[in-house]
Amino acid sequence: MVEAHQTFVIVGGGLAGAKAAETLRAEGFTGRVILICDERDHPYERPPLSKGYLLGKEERDSVFVHEPAWYAGADIELHLGQPAVRLDPDTRTVRLGDGTVIVYDKLLLATGAEPRRLDIPGTGLAGVHHLRRLAHAERLRGVLTSLGRDNGHLVIAGAGWIGLEVAAAARSYGAEVTVVETEPTPLHTVLGPELGDLFADLHRERGVRFHFGARLTEIVGQDGMVLAVRTDDGEEHPAHAVLAAIGAAPRTSLAEQAGLSLADSSTGGGIAVDAALRTSDPHIYAAGDVAAADHPLLDTRIRVEHWANALNGGPAAARAMLGQEVSYDRVPYFFSDQYDVGMEYSGYAPPGSYDQVVCRGDVAKREFIAFWLAEGRLLAGMNVNVWDVSGPIQQLIRSGHPLDPAALADPEVPLESLLP
């Protein structure tokens, strides 16, 4: 039973935390809801930071999950700019950086992830950047504007989604861009070699240079400014700014010192939770980028770092905190926009899990759908400049039904007709 005098605490001021707070109120919870944010900004969404906001197409206010006045209206107690520094499950307390101690009945960890750092000489130079927070995007937006105006060079370490989206934004400002990537193609571990080259060609056509099979070993500077980067194959590339886009690590320090079970770091780490997003402590839940959940549909533990997981995982955790039956089995989903190419990806097909990739449509024109199959079952689908198909793709993934590759490849066969 959830009673009005109870206190629910949410640690993490991102999309997952904000949507969890919203859901608690929408589901009728009348107790205290406390949202702890280590940033001074109100909770915001992260996709615009590498897309519309970074491109200068969206205003700063557009990134926030709710208007600031919403929190007072919903009786959500906000602690902005106050990190949680200690969690004690025995006393059910969380301590903030200013010494405030809050007692909770149930607690949600939505602490997200933080960018991985380059461990090489020169990372302390003023021109080295990361992109995770609104402040990072504001700074980087100014840098790209200056680079474009002065014909400056940006070097990006990493050809994942963030690296490629920033490369596209930088070229739109007119900056010179070089991407250094250890793998042989962009997005190699997500799309495999079959489709990674498609994104390499997309960027090359816009003037981006790639240096594959190499990693940065040094950032060279003078008087605190970046001048060049060096790679482990002896190459040197001019640079006036460097972006480290080599992935993100789940922020698990609170959970670790509290003795909560963690997922194996070799599979992405994170806080281990069950299908209801409960941790090893029955009063503590986790959602969003930090949660490594037992996925009922995929039959594996998975940590998903994308917008849709925060959007849906926060509300699911809130309902579980209220005692509702929850089985969080959403098909993983994410999207990306680069130049005139938009794509959506649904499913989960890590390297080695699939035995066939089937495409329908015109790959050369970048208007197609790609399907990753294992013994005829659909694991994942990516639609590129083809819209309104994510629903049936996800239904086909859910069905687990063997599919005819020829029918999948035929644009004349409606995807809905392949459902059992």
Protein Blocks (a to p, Z undefined) as FASTA:
>chain_A
ZZfkbccddedjbfklmmmmmmmmmnopabdcddddfbfbdcddfklmmmmmmnopacfk
lmpmbdfklmmmnopacdehiacfbdcfklopaddfkopacddfbdcddebpadddddde
hilpmkbccdfbfklmmmmmmmmmmmmmnopacddedjdfklmmmmmmmmmnopacdddd
fbfbehklmnommlmmmmmmmmmmnopacdehiacfbdcdeehiafbdcdfkopacddfb
dcddebjaddfklmmmnopacddfknogaadddfkopafbfkbccehjllccddfklopa
cddfbfklmmmmmmmmmmmmnopacddfbdcdddddehjaccddedjddehiacbdcded
jfknopacddddeehiafbdcdehiahklmmmmmmmmnopacdfklmmmmklcfklmpZZ
